């Protein structure tokens, strides 16, 4: 079973431009995909479809073996973890309280956590370097600490598909390094979990990235294993200007002229 199968999808909005054109993409369990492209390329729209947050205007979407339009998306979303820095974080919650809301996928706690959830929250806080600040109000945590807490929250329901929308945006160098290490540790701990990440800078890609999809103006212009990033012609077409990329020990860097 594929984790995600998108077939010939278009997305358009009644009062706006078409966002995606004839996109097809298949993600298998254990694969970790990066979606790359300039602003407005359709990356976040594609991620929203993968998360059962948006339906295509045309085409088919199967998520974890379930066809959109034939499944209760509320139940499907319980198997999907999402990290989106734009979503509100209640500043008054402690780090552990915030992470625990991943069990219900609600903004605020719905009550005390079960012993199993509380134990797993503690394990995740320990794994991501949050144990010492677990009782600190998340509103006074650093940006890097909050992003690691977002990741831990997304993992509480033990998702089969993890979606990350610019998780390292705005982080300083140490914060980004800590977050990428946490994402890489997550991939190592959950070998059957698939993931998709949207980034604007190749430096924000975890070393566990296995596949890449390049988008431009809503069209998927290339896809394949992570080695595609070394194809300067494909990257240049994706971003609309000359771009070259290189990797150092599995981490990718790029320059544009």
C-alpha positions in Angstrom: 0.0 0.0 0.0 1.2 3.5 -0.8 1.2 6.1 1.9 0.0 8.7 -0.7 -1.1 8.3 -4.3 -2.1 11.5 -6.2 -3.4 11.0 -9.7 -3.9 13.6 -12.4 -4.9 16.3 -9.9 -6.0 19.8 -10.6 -6.8 22.4 -8.0 -8.5 25.7 -8.8 -10.2 28.4 -6.8 -13.4 30.2 -8.0 -12.0 33.6 -7.3 -8.3 32.9 -8.0 -5.8 31.3 -10.3 -5.4 27.6 -10.8 -3.0 26.2 -8.1 -2.1 22.7 -9.5 -2.2 21.3 -13.0 -2.3 17.5 -13.6 -0.1 16.5 -10.7 0.6 12.8 -10.1 2.8 11.6 -7.2 3.2 8.4 -5.3 4.8 8.1 -1.9 5.6 4.7 -0.3 6.0 3.9 3.4 9.4 4.8 4.7 10.0 7.4 2.0 10.8 11.0 2.9 9.9 13.5 0.1 10.8 17.2 -0.3 8.6 19.6 -2.2 10.6 22.4 -3.8 9.7 25.4 -5.8 9.5 29.2 -5.8 6.7 31.1 -4.0 3.3 30.3 -5.6 4.5 27.0 -7.1 1.8 25.0 -5.4 3.8 23.3 -2.6 1.5 24.2 0.3 -1.6 23.3 -1.7 -0.1 19.9 -2.5 0.7 19.4 1.2 -2.9 20.3 2.1 -4.2 17.7 -0.2 -1.8 15.1 1.3 -3.1 16.0 4.7 -6.8 15.6 3.7 -7.3 19.3 4.4 -8.2 20.1 0.8 -9.9 18.2 -2.0 -8.7 18.3 -5.6 -10.9 19.9 -8.2 -10.2 17.0 -10.5 -8.3 13.8 -10.1 -7.9 11.1 -7.4 -6.2 11.1 -4.0 -5.6 8.0 -1.9 -4.1 8.6 1.6 -3.0 5.6 3.6 -5.2 3.4 1.3 -8.3 5.6 1.7 -9.8 7.5 -1.2 -10.7 11.1 -0.6 -14.4 11.5 -1.1 -15.1 8.0 0.2 -13.7 8.2 3.7 -14.4 10.2 6.8 -11.5 12.7 6.7 -11.8 13.3 10.5 -10.8 9.7 11.1 -8.1 9.8 8.3 -6.5 12.9 9.8 -5.9 11.0 13.1 -3.3 9.0 11.2 -1.5 12.1 9.8 0.9 14.2 11.7 1.3 17.9 10.7 3.9 20.5 11.6 2.9 24.0 10.5 4.6 27.0 12.2 1.6 29.2 11.2 -0.8 27.4 13.4 -1.4 29.0 16.8 0.4 27.8 19.9 -1.5 28.7 23.1 1.3 30.5 25.0 -0.1 29.7 28.5 0.3 25.9 28.0 3.4 24.2 29.3 5.5 22.4 26.8 4.3 19.0 27.9 0.6 20.1 27.9 1.1 21.5 24.3 2.7 18.3 23.1 -0.1 16.2 24.7 -2.7 18.0 22.6 -1.4 16.0 19.7 -3.4 13.1 21.0 -6.7 14.9 20.3 -5.4 17.3 17.6 -7.0 20.2 19.4 -5.7 23.6 20.3 -6.4 23.2 24.0 -6.3 20.0 26.2 -9.7 18.3 26.5 -8.8 16.9 29.9 -6.0 15.0 31.6 -3.9 12.8 29.4 -4.1 9.0 29.7 -1.2 7.3 31.3 -0.1 5.9 27.9 -0.2 9.4 26.3 1.6 11.0 29.2 4.4 8.4 29.1 4.8 8.9 25.3 4.9 12.7 25.7 7.7 12.3 28.2 9.6 10.0 25.9 9.2 12.5 23.0 10.3 15.4 25.2 13.3 13.4 26.2 14.1 12.5 22.6 13.9 16.1 21.3 15.7 17.8 24.2 12.6 19.2 25.8 12.6 17.3 29.1 14.3 20.0 31.1 11.7 22.6 30.0 8.6 20.3 29.9 6.9 22.5 32.6 7.9 25.8 31.1 5.2 27.9 29.4 5.7 27.4 25.7 5.1 31.1 25.1 8.4 31.9 26.7 10.4 29.2 24.9 12.8 30.0 22.0 11.7 29.5 18.4 13.8 26.4 18.1 12.3 24.9 21.3 8.8 25.6 20.0 9.5 24.0 16.7 10.8 20.8 18.4 7.6 20.9 20.5 5.5 21.1 17.3 7.3 18.1 15.9 6.8 16.1 19.2 3.1 17.1 19.2 2.7 15.8 15.6 4.1 12.4 16.6 2.0 11.8 19.7 -0.7 9.9 17.7 2.1 7.8 16.0 1.2 8.9 12.5 1.8 6.9 9.4 2.3 10.1 7.4 4.1 13.2 8.6 3.7 16.5 6.8 6.1 19.4 7.5 5.4 22.9 6.1 8.6 25.0 6.4 9.3 23.8 9.9 12.7 25.6 10.1 11.5 28.9 8.8 12.9 31.7 11.0 15.2 29.6 13.0 18.8 30.5 13.7 21.7 28.1 12.8 21.7 26.2 16.1 17.9 26.0 16.2 17.8 24.7 12.6 20.5 22.1 13.4 18.6 20.8 16.4 15.3 20.6 14.5 16.8 18.8 11.6 18.5 16.3 14.0 15.1 15.7 15.6 13.4 15.1 12.2 16.2 12.7 11.3 15.9 10.9 14.6 12.1 10.6 13.9 12.8 8.9 10.6 15.2 6.5 12.2 12.7 5.6 15.0 9.6 5.1 12.7 11.0 3.3 9.7 7.6 2.7 8.1 6.4 6.3 8.4 6.4 8.4 5.3 6.9 12.1 5.3 6.7 15.2 3.1 8.5 18.5 3.8 8.1 21.9 2.2 11.2 24.1 2.4 12.4 27.3 0.6 16.1 26.6 1.2 17.9 23.3 0.6 19.9 23.9 3.8 16.6 23.1 5.6 16.3 19.6 4.2 17.0 16.8 6.7 19.7 14.3 5.6 17.0 11.6 5.6 15.4 13.1 2.6 15.0 10.3 0.0 13.0 11.8 -2.8 12.3 15.2 -4.3 9.4 16.8 -6.3 10.1 20.0 -8.2 7.1 22.3 -8.8 6.8 25.5 -11.0 3.6 27.4 -11.5 1.5 24.5 -10.2 3.1 21.9 -12.5 5.2 19.0 -11.4 8.3 19.4 -13.6 10.4 16.6 -12.2 10.4 14.0 -9.5 12.8 11.3 -8.3 15.3 10.3 -5.7 17.2 12.9 -3.8 20.0 12.8 -6.4 17.8 14.9 -8.6 19.0 17.9 -6.7 22.4 17.5 -8.5 20.6 18.2 -11.8 21.3 21.9 -12.3 19.0 22.1 -15.4 16.0 20.7 -13.4 16.6 23.0 -10.5 17.1 26.0 -12.7 13.8 25.3 -14.5 12.1 24.8 -11.1 13.2 28.2 -9.8 13.3 30.1 -13.0 17.0 31.1 -12.8 20.3 29.4 -12.8 20.7 27.2 -9.7 23.3 24.7 -8.7 23.3 22.4 -5.7 25.8 20.2 -3.9 25.7 17.9 -0.9 28.1 17.6 2.0 27.6 14.4 4.1 24.0 14.1 3.0 23.1 17.8 3.6 22.3 19.9 0.5 23.3 23.5 -0.3 22.4 25.7 -3.3 23.5 28.9 -4.9 21.6 30.9 -7.5 22.9 33.5 -10.0 
